[in-house]
Structures are given as structure tokens and as C-alpha cells.
Amino acid sequence: MGSGGTTAGLVHALAPQRVLGVHCGAVSDPAGAVATLTSELSGASLAPDSLRLRLRPDQVGESYGTLAGPVLAAMNRAARTEGIALDPVYTGRAVAGLIAAVADGDITPGRRTVFLHTGACPACSAAPTHSRRPRRTWPRGASLPGGTCADQAVSPQEATHARSPRVQGPPTSDGKLRTCT
């Protein structure tokens, strides 16, 4: 969560126990920020402790502007398996928090869970989002189970909007991702 506005809106609409916020380091007191904004939405004064917010502080890393290992791993995984481009400050940390929440039992595997991707991708092209180890890349036009490889590479932003692309291999020299649909 950045300023806490989206988290506060979700907490107000859905109830605190149904929302998991992942602190990204943008505000010094995330629980206080969400409580203040939720109070404004509800018209009632709410203390952070009274809301019993579900906030994960474990994805900030060393600082707001530092890319932590679990965040980079989450960004790679989302790009590789879902074709979703994530930025290193907000959505990358949010997915890393989601993965950690499943790993530690806060979110039950198999239960319906919604991840709200709020955008925040201007920094995607500047971030080292993919490891540089070699991966197998399918030739264009190759038949694969479930589809064929695209005739041209797409940007991470374009890949996000495709129906259900699977990213194939590392980005091209101009930062584009190969996808198979």
C-alpha cells in the first residue's frame, strides 16, 4: 500500500478481516494512515487498533527505494506465469506479500482471493525485473500445448492486457517479452 487510500476504501467497503494490505514503505505509519482515511469515509473516529487491520510490513526491505530479493522473485514469477508486469515499489511488493501470506497460512490455497493491481507501472521499464539466466525460448509460430507463439514480442504493459499470455524467456534486447497464447 502506498498512501493507504485504496486499502481504506476496501476496508470500509468489505471489512478489515477481508483485506490484506502490504506495506511498501511509502508512509511511516500505515495503520494510522488507513485508520484516518477509513474514519473519513465512515464519518466515525476509528483508532488503528480498533480496526484490527491485516497489514504485512515484511516486504519493504531495507528502504522504500530498495528492491528486495522476494520482490524480484515475485515480479519474475508474475511475468513468467501470468504475463503480468509489476513495478518494483508497489505491485511487486504486493505480490511478494501475497505469496508470503499463502506460504505462512494467512491466505488459504484454493480459496478465492482477489489481487487488486492498481497500475503503478511507469517504473517497470527501468527496473531489473527479470533474471538474466538463459531460459528456453520457443521459436515464433511453434505449436505448443494450448497455443502458438506470438509473431512479435510485446512490451510488459501490452502483455498485461493480453488474454492469458505465457511469457517465454528473458526480455528481448529492447525490453520486450515474448509471449505464447
Salt bridges, closest charged atoms under 4 A:
ASP58 OD2 - ARG56 NH2 2.58
ASP104 OD2 - ARG56 NH1 2.95
ASP106 OD2 - ARG54 NH2 3.24
